[in-house]
Amino acid sequence: MTSLTYEEVFEAAAKIILTEEYSITITLNEKTVSIRFPTTRRLAEYLQTPHYYILPYFAMMERDGIITRVERVGISTTKKGTKKLFELMATRFLKESRTVLGAALFEELQRRIRTDR
């Protein structure tokens, strides 16, 4: 089994959202934009690794303020994680991001995320 980085796990989440599920769940409020992540089990399946092997990476991402986990609710990006995800979407997955969200919504979300404090 090869060693992963949480960057690779994060990128795998983006790939699942944009190239396999073709669906993105966004939560908006007056202060933030957050994105729902795939489950840890789904990511483990995608990365072809045992579920228990993925969990420490989520703990690292949570510790670093990239994601937040809520029992029985799911995993979502924090403000910092949303910025990171949209940077990845704009560079590595631009075509897929515009396909899933539509170009206008993608651009508007990018604008809002850039101006979030």
Residue pairs with C-beta under 8 A, 6 or more apart in sequence:
1 49
1 53
4 47
4 49
4 53
4 57
5 57
6 57
6 58
6 60
6 61
6 64
6 66
8 47
9 43
9 47
9 54
9 57
9 58
9 61
10 61
10 66
10 81
10 84
10 85
10 88
11 88
11 92
12 43
12 46
12 47
13 37
13 38
13 43
13 85
14 85
14 88
14 89
14 92
14 93
15 46
15 93
16 38
16 42
16 43
16 46
17 23
17 24
17 35
17 37
17 38
17 100
18 24
18 89
18 93
18 96
18 97
18 99
18 100
19 93
19 96
20 46
21 38
22 99
22 100
23 100
24 35
24 36
24 100
24 101
25 35
25 36
26 33
26 34
26 35
26 36
26 109
27 33
27 34
27 35
27 36
27 76
31 79
31 116
32 78
32 79
32 82
32 116
33 79
33 82
33 109
33 112
33 113
33 116
34 68
34 76
34 77
34 78
34 79
34 81
34 82
35 76
35 77
35 81
35 82
35 85
36 74
36 75
36 76
37 43
37 67
37 74
37 75
37 76
37 77
38 46
38 75
39 74
39 75
40 51
40 54
40 55
40 58
40 75
41 51
43 54
44 50
44 51
44 53
44 54
47 54
58 67
58 69
58 75
61 67
61 81
62 68
62 69
65 78
65 80
65 81
66 77
66 78
66 80
66 81
66 84
67 75
67 76
67 77
67 78
67 81
68 75
68 76
68 77
68 78
69 75
70 76
77 84
77 85
79 116
82 113
82 116
83 113
83 114
83 116
86 109
86 110
86 113
89 96
89 97
89 106
90 97
90 110
97 106
98 106
101 109
